[in-house]
Amino acid sequence: MTPSFTAEAAAFLPDLQNLRRDLHRNPELGLDLPYTQGRVLDALEGLPLRIITGDALSSVVAVLEGGRPGPTVLLRGDMDALPVTEETGLDFASTNGSMHACGHDLHVSGLVGAARLLAAHREDLPGSVVFMFQPGEEGPGGAAPMIAEGLLEVTGEKPVAAYGIHVAPGPRGVFSYRPGPAMAGFGALDITVRGRGGHGSKPYMAVDPVAVLVEIAQALQTMVTRQFDVFDPVVLSIGKIHAGTANNVIPDTAHLEAAVRILSPANEVRFGEAAERLAAGIASAHGASAEVSWRMEYPVTMNDPEETAFVADTLGGMFGPERLLPMEQPLMGSEDFSFVLAEVPGCFFFLGTSPDGVDPETAVWNHAPQVLFDDAVLGDQAAALARLAWDRLARG
């Protein structure tokens, strides 16, 4: 008999909210999260879990071994914050110059809730659950190091499925999902143009790398709209340009860095080849040279169609079809859970968390200093994760 996870979670919702708000007051960045790791360990203390902490990062892996034999399911919550100065005005706002502006404080608290729910029914649990508390999702990336440290083998077998929830502005309590690509892969493009420096009054005696780099920057935007299918898009944003030391000196080099979002593995290769060809051609036309570095940092977040259908059926049965909203298009943001989904079939889906008085249609989005998340959803968030693990284990 399936436990009543929603009712049980509602009973300890205040505990989850208190945890979330404490984490929100004390955000940490990157892979080293000593305070956050300590709070997670405290919150899991007393539960029948096998705890493994990371060697190279402040991760926590908690393993719940059920009283009945069965496979393994993985549930994930990321823990790190962003280098954003908070402007929400909340009475539990961060004051240390960083902010949980992507809702990871809710992810941690919801996953703790799922662990409490499933641990309370361990004897009837038909298999094992791995709770993945991950640092570094916002960068430099914590999922790959956790996998390298044995995350997917902690029960002696690879999980049969993996699930994660991401909170976002939207109608509160509504779950959004899509099969296939759910979020874009993220790549980093660096281009250095090498020219010949000189005096600003005599550009004809130099090879100006700044002018060449500006032309390349403009041409890159044309390239992604003319060489790539609009229905398999590439989004390129140049975030950094650097050249020179004075306004009357033509420098030897100029450099740009861009973030690139891609929805298909094929375009990972095609984009690098196209960017190198374009940069080299433009630079050569001006008597300069270009060095291009292209690397994918996060793969496409790819939801397994069968697991996504299972998530939709399960959540619809729990909360009603009115709280389900299929996504028409993927999000062009990127997600570190993609490394897990590249190894294990699963589903990464979203939960609307706009508070009362905030219009979900116009709400500021994740990563903004004013973004607000209503932690009243934490009970349902925990129950959803617990139920997905329970029912998926029951399927074998």
HELIX and SHEET records of a PDB file:
HELIX    1   1 PHE A    5  ALA A   11  1                                   7    
HELIX    2   2 LEU A   13  ARG A   25  1                                  13    
HELIX    3   3 PRO A   34  LEU A   44  1                                  11    
HELIX    4   4 HIS A  104  ALA A  119  1                                  16    
HELIX    5   5 ARG A  122  ASP A  124  5                                   3    
HELIX    6   6 ALA A  143  ALA A  148  1                                   6    
HELIX    7   7 LEU A  151  GLU A  153  5                                   3    
HELIX    8   8 PRO A  203  MET A  205  5                                   3    
HELIX    9   9 PRO A  209  ARG A  226  1                                  18    
HELIX   10  10 PRO A  265  ALA A  285  1                                  21    
HELIX   11  11 PRO A  305  PHE A  319  1                                  15    
HELIX   12  12 PRO A  321  ARG A  323  5                                   3    
HELIX   13  13 SER A  338  LEU A  341  1                                   4    
HELIX   14  14 ASP A  375  VAL A  377  5                                   3    
HELIX   15  15 LEU A  378  ARG A  395  1                                  18    
SHEET    1   A 8 ARG A  50  THR A  53  0                                        
SHEET    2   A 8 VAL A  60  GLU A  65 -1                                        
SHEET    3   A 8 PRO A 126  GLN A 134 -1                                        
SHEET    4   A 8 ARG A  68  ASP A  78  1                                        
SHEET    5   A 8 ALA A 161  ALA A 168  1                                        
SHEET    6   A 8 GLY A 346  GLY A 352  1                                        
SHEET    7   A 8 PHE A 175  TYR A 177 -1                                        
SHEET    8   A 8 LEU A 324  PRO A 326  1                                        
SHEET    1   B 2 GLY A 180  MET A 183  0                                        
SHEET    2   B 2 THR A 301  ASN A 303 -1                                        
SHEET    1   C 4 VAL A 234  ALA A 243  0                                        
SHEET    2   C 4 THR A 253  ILE A 262 -1                                        
SHEET    3   C 4 GLY A 185  ARG A 194 -1                                        
SHEET    4   C 4 SER A 289  TYR A 298 -1                                        
SHEET    1   D 2 GLY A 198  HIS A 199  0                                        
SHEET    2   D 2 VAL A 249  ILE A 250 -1                                        
END                                                                             
